[in-house]
Structure formats: structure tokens, C-alpha cells
């Protein structure tokens, strides 16, 4: 099959990396990954080709799109993007158009997606099936009822199915979408998308860092966004106050988009046994090696924690409910602890970190973490034998 996979990351990199895991799982097919957010260093397998649209991203308030390359030409950027996306589908005639998040989110990209969806519906573009790929928890909207009715209308008219990357035993999408029962197309759960570390990954990292079994390794991270400075700063300052500081190591991963001034400040604050770096392609291996994770609570970071079984302290992003809701559910099961703002006090955080590192058992996880493989299997089983829309009557899978 030929699959066009559309993903626009606009603030962090979680959406992109989740989509990349699905791309990798579709290894028996030709995948064209459409992106157009800030550049991120990635490693694409041979069967995946990236199709870059002119760059757009959100401002820090998450209110407005802007172009870093052409700040005064946003309308021209939008027009170019729309034309290029339309031309791609016209040329490639995909069996599947897999769209990440939209229409549940990414309303700011309606300008390029709606014309394509309308053309597919009118059979002016040849496309087998249109599928929405969405995470477990939706962020709240100002006019929730109006927003959800628009989402339902768009799904029922243009899409064939919705794939929810969640385990319903933990979170159901209906909990954050009131008009769920009005969706008339199939909505299926894939399980969480969580890449697994190699069996010996943790051991290899500890050997690489020359850290013995009697010493503790702490990983502090903030995903890929630019809003994680408070938790990283708190972790660095608390580290110097740990009871057995001389037998601990702290590795800080800031993410690629943290302001350079914040990055330099963290490096200046780093004392003995502390390393600060932007990013590591083998981050999952570091997490598997860790005795404790201190981080924000994004989808990808949380799934990495669960896949590695690493004890964790999580400070949720406060602008919406997504991270706090997921972290709260896991905290109630004893998998991790949610940090409040007052817990970022260095002395207080040091006590919490000491407590979690002194625990002898690691949290057990029973949720489905095979979301990428399950997504690929769903596409293969449900779409493989479906005729293209232009070949006959419009089909709903």
C-alpha cells in the first residue's frame, strides 16, 4: 500500500515522534510523511520518505501561527503549503491518507486540509481511505460545544475511521469529547504508542557512563518543547541536596527547542556528576538505565517511562488538562508521582527524589503499549482489500 501520513508539530515534538513510530511499524508499505513544523533531527527507515511543507509553528501562547523563515508572508506560506499538499495527493493517489489529530485539533491547518478532504469526497482526488490518528486525551476548547459539533461533522463527512492511541482501561476518548456518540464512523483503540528499549539497553548505558550498580542514575527531561525550564532547573538544584549526592549521577535532556539562554543557564548551574545536553537519539536507553525519571508529563515521555518501568516524578504542563489527567490516573495506580508547583522547591524535591530512589520495587504496567504495531495491523487488515473510492460506491470501512 501507499500511505500518506500527515503530521504537523507546532510547539513540541511529541506528535511527530508518535507518528514516526507508526511510520516505522508500516514497514511493508510505502510511507510518505508530510511535515512542516520546526526542523527536527530524525532517522527515517528506507520505506519512509519525508515531504516537507514550508515551515509553520505556534507562538508560545499557542494562539497564532507564524513562519520563522518568512515572518511577514504568512498568507503566502499558507497558499504554497495548500498547493503543495494538494499536488502531492493528486500525484501519489494514496491507498490511505492518515491524518494526525485533525479535526480534533490543528484547526489552524484547516486552510490546507479541508480543500484536500473536499476534493477526495468529490472524487477529484483519488484516495482509498481517510483515517484520523489521535492520542488518548483531547485538550479543552473555549467553545467546546461548537468545536465538537464541527469535529463530528468533519469526521462523519470526510473520514472513514478514527484510531485512538490509548488503552481504554486507562483513558477513553469519550471522557474528553462530549459528542462522542454522534460519531458515526468506526472508532477503534490501538493501545498506547510506546517504543521498547532493547533488553540490554540500560546495562550498556550504565557501562558507557561508568556507573556501578551501587550508584543511582537520574534522568531529567522536558520532552521536545520550550516550556520545561522550571522542572529541569528544579532537578539540577535539588540534585546537590540529595542525601547521597556523591553516589548519584544526573543526566539532563533539555529538548531541541529550549531557549539557548535557558540551556546555557542550566549548564552553568550544573555541578559535579551533572551533564546537560539537548537531545539523545538513544534517550530510551538512558531511561531504561535510570533509577529515577524527573520530567514533564507529555504522552511520549510518559509512555517511555511505562515501557522502561522507571520510577518517575512528573510535573504536568499547566496550560491544559492533558498531561495532568493522564499522570493523575497513573499516580493513583502507584506508577508515578505528580509534582505540584510547590514541589519544585529544591529542598522539597530532593526529599521526594530520595524517597523514590530508596524504593526497592519498580512499578508494574499492565496497559497495552503496542500501539504502533497495532495501528499498522489495523490498516493492513481493514483497508487492504477496500476498493478505492473512485472505483465505485463510496465505502465506509
Residue pairs with C-beta under 8 A, 6 or more apart in sequence:
1 29
1 30
1 95
1 96
1 128
1 379
1 380
1 383
1 384
2 29
2 30
2 32
2 92
2 93
2 94
2 95
2 96
3 26
3 29
3 30
3 31
3 32
3 94
3 95
3 96
3 97
3 98
3 379
4 31
4 32
4 34
4 88
4 89
4 92
4 94
4 96
4 97
4 98
5 19
5 22
5 23
5 31
5 32
5 33
5 34
5 98
5 100
5 133
6 34
6 85
6 97
6 98
6 99
6 100
6 102
6 113
7 15
7 16
7 19
7 33
7 34
7 35
7 100
7 101
8 15
8 35
8 36
8 37
8 56
8 100
8 101
8 106
8 109
9 15
9 16
9 35
9 37
9 38
9 40
9 224
10 37
10 56
10 57
10 58
10 62
10 65
10 106
10 108
11 57
11 58
11 62
11 225
11 226
12 223
12 224
12 225
12 226
12 255
12 257
12 298
13 40
13 223
13 224
13 225
13 255
13 256
13 257
14 223
14 224
14 298
14 299
14 300
14 301
15 100
15 101
16 35
16 37
16 40
16 42
16 224
17 224
17 300
18 100
18 135
18 165
18 193
18 299
18 300
19 33
19 100
19 133
20 33
20 42
20 44
21 193
21 195
21 371
21 372
22 98
22 133
22 193
22 372
22 375
22 376
23 31
23 33
23 44
23 45
23 48
24 45
24 48
24 372
25 372
25 373
25 375
25 376
26 47
26 376
26 379
27 45
27 47
27 376
28 47
28 380
29 47
30 47
30 49
31 47
31 48
31 49
32 48
32 49
32 50
32 51
32 88
32 92
32 94
33 44
33 48
33 49
33 50
33 51
34 51
34 53
34 85
34 88
35 50
35 51
35 52
35 53
36 52
36 53
36 54
36 55
36 56
36 81
37 55
37 56
37 57
38 55
38 57
38 68
38 257
39 55
40 224
40 256
41 256
41 279
41 281
42 50
43 281
44 50
51 88
53 80
53 81
53 84
53 85
53 112
54 67
54 69
54 70
54 77
54 80
54 81
54 84
55 67
55 68
55 69
55 77
56 65
56 66
56 67
56 74
56 77
56 78
56 81
57 65
57 66
57 68
58 64
58 65
58 66
58 108
59 66
60 226
60 227
62 319
65 74
65 108
66 74
67 73
67 74
67 77
69 77
70 76
70 77
78 111
78 112
81 111
81 112
82 111
82 112
82 115
85 112
85 113
85 116
86 112
86 115
86 116
86 119
86 125
89 97
89 116
89 119
89 120
89 125
89 127
90 125
93 125
93 126
93 127
93 388
94 127
94 128
95 127
95 128
95 129
95 383
95 388
96 127
96 128
96 129
96 130
96 131
96 379
96 383
97 116
97 120
97 127
97 129
97 130
97 131
98 131
98 133
98 379
99 113
99 130
99 131
99 132
99 133
100 106
100 133
100 134
101 132
101 133
101 134
101 135
102 109
102 110
102 113
102 132
103 132
103 150
103 151
103 154
103 155
104 132
104 134
104 138
104 151
104 177
105 134
105 138
105 139
106 113
107 147
116 125
117 130
117 154
117 158
118 158
119 125
120 127
120 130
120 158
120 389
121 157
121 158
123 389
123 390
126 388
126 389
126 390
127 388
127 389
128 383
128 386
128 387
128 388
128 389
129 160
129 161
129 383
129 386
129 395
129 397
130 158
130 159
130 160
131 159
131 160
131 161
131 162
131 163
131 379
131 383
132 155
132 159
132 161
132 162
132 163
133 163
133 165
133 375
134 162
134 163
134 164
134 165
134 173
135 164
135 165
135 166
135 299
136 164
136 165
136 166
136 170
136 171
136 173
136 192
136 299
136 326
137 166
137 171
137 173
137 175
137 176
137 321
137 322
137 325
137 326
138 173
138 176
138 177
138 322
139 320
139 321
139 322
140 176
140 320
140 321
141 147
141 148
144 178
145 178
145 179
148 177
148 178
148 179
149 179
151 177
151 179
152 179
152 182
152 183
155 162
155 183
155 185
156 182
156 183
156 184
156 185
159 185
160 185
160 186
160 395
160 396
160 397
161 185
161 186
161 187
161 188
161 382
161 397
162 183
162 185
162 186
162 187
162 188
163 188
163 189
163 190
163 375
163 378
164 173
164 187
164 188
164 189
164 190
165 190
165 191
165 192
165 193
165 371
165 375
166 172
166 173
166 189
166 190
166 191
166 192
166 371
167 189
167 191
167 192
167 367
167 368
167 369
168 189
169 366
169 367
170 192
170 326
170 329
170 330
170 367
171 325
171 326
171 329
173 180
173 187
174 180
174 181
176 321
176 325
180 187
185 396
186 396
186 397
188 378
190 371
190 374
190 375
190 378
191 367
191 368
191 369
191 370
191 371
191 374
192 303
192 306
192 367
192 368
192 369
192 371
193 300
193 303
193 369
193 371
193 372
193 375
194 303
194 304
194 306
194 307
194 369
194 370
194 371
195 284
195 304
195 307
195 372
196 284
196 307
196 369
197 284
197 285
197 287
197 288
197 307
197 308
198 204
198 285
201 282
201 284
201 285
201 288
201 289
202 285
202 288
202 289
202 290
202 308
203 289
204 285
204 289
205 282
205 285
205 286
205 288
205 289
206 212
206 213
206 217
206 289
209 217
209 249
209 251
209 289
211 217
211 249
211 289
214 247
215 247
215 248
215 249
216 244
216 247
216 248
216 249
216 291
216 292
216 357
217 248
217 249
217 251
217 289
217 290
217 291
217 292
218 235
218 239
218 248
218 249
218 250
218 251
218 290
218 291
218 292
218 293
218 294
218 353
218 357
219 251
219 253
219 286
219 287
219 290
219 292
219 293
219 294
219 295
219 310
220 231
220 232
220 235
220 236
220 250
220 251
220 252
220 253
220 293
220 294
220 295
221 228
221 232
221 252
221 253
221 254
221 255
221 283
221 293
221 294
221 295
221 296
221 301
222 228
222 229
222 231
222 232
222 253
222 254
222 255
222 258
222 295
222 296
223 255
223 295
223 296
223 298
223 300
223 301
224 255
224 256
224 257
225 255
225 257
225 296
225 298
225 317
226 255
226 257
226 258
226 259
227 296
227 317
228 254
228 255
228 258
228 296
229 258
229 259
229 262
229 266
230 315
230 344
231 294
231 295
231 296
231 315
231 339
231 344
232 252
232 254
232 258
232 266
233 265
233 266
233 269
234 315
234 344
234 345
234 346
234 349
235 250
235 252
235 294
235 349
236 250
236 252
236 266
236 269
236 270
236 271
236 274
236 276
237 269
237 346
237 349
238 346
238 347
238 349
238 350
238 353
239 245
239 248
239 250
239 271
239 273
239 274
239 350
239 353
240 271
240 346
241 346
241 347
241 350
242 248
242 350
242 353
242 354
243 350
243 354
244 354
245 273
246 272
246 273
248 273
248 357
249 273
249 274
249 275
250 270
250 273
250 274
250 275
251 275
251 277
251 286
251 290
252 266
252 270
252 274
252 275
252 276
252 277
253 277
253 278
253 279
253 280
253 283
253 286
254 262
254 263
254 266
254 276
254 277
254 278
254 279
255 278
255 279
256 278
256 279
258 278
263 276
263 278
266 276
267 276
270 276
280 286
283 304
284 304
284 307
284 308
287 293
287 304
287 305
287 308
287 310
288 308
288 310
290 308
290 310
291 310
291 311
291 357
292 310
292 311
292 312
292 313
292 353
292 356
292 357
293 305
293 310
293 311
293 312
293 313
294 312
294 313
294 315
294 349
294 353
295 301
295 305
295 312
295 313
295 314
295 315
296 314
296 315
296 316
296 317
296 323
297 314
297 315
297 316
297 317
297 323
297 324
297 326
297 327
297 338
298 317
298 323
299 322
299 326
301 314
302 314
302 323
302 326
302 327
302 330
303 369
305 312
305 314
305 335
305 336
306 330
306 335
306 365
306 367
306 369
307 365
307 369
309 362
309 363
309 364
309 365
310 362
311 336
311 356
311 357
311 359
311 362
311 363
312 335
312 336
312 337
313 336
313 337
313 339
313 349
313 352
313 353
313 356
314 323
314 327
314 331
314 336
314 337
314 338
314 339
315 338
315 339
315 343
315 344
316 323
316 324
316 327
316 338
317 323
317 324
318 324
324 338
327 336
327 338
328 338
330 336
331 337
331 338
333 363
334 363
335 363
335 365
336 363
337 352
337 356
339 349
339 352
342 348
343 349
343 352
368 374
382 397
383 397
386 395
386 397
387 395
389 395
